[in-house]
Amino acid sequence: MDSQQDKQPVVFEHEISETYIGPLPNPLFLEKYKNTDPSFPERIMKMAESHNAADVTTKNRISLSHLITPIMGQVITFLLGAGGIWACIYLARAGYAGPSIAAVASAFSPIAIRAIRSIRNKADSLD
């Protein structure tokens, strides 16, 4: 009789889980939506397609900005440097030595800053 008292009931549990990730719901839910209103599945598909198109447009714009930004930085750096050199020559010819020296310094500072940033970015990418 002691052996029956030592026995404990054992509970077995079994759980199944399914996960659907994305713009469309679980196909079973989509069928239930269709039972509610026959136009729901088509409207959900159109919504998913429009969201996908918006995602593609956003990614294209980001890619384009990554292409244009470095080029614009180089162009602006060149224009600032050229403007500073032009100001240096103009001021030197007018007899203003001090402002001419300041113009030279301001002409080369964007170039120096750009070069330092470029070196720093290369060093960071090697890490």
Buried (B, 14 or more C-beta within 10 A) or exposed (E): EEEEEEEEEEEEEEEEEEEEEEEBBEEEEBEEBBEEEEEBBEEBEEEBEEEEEEEEEEEEEEEEEEEEEEEEBEEEBEEBBEBBBEBBEEBBEEEBEEBBEBBBEBBBBBBEEBEEEEEEEEEEEEE
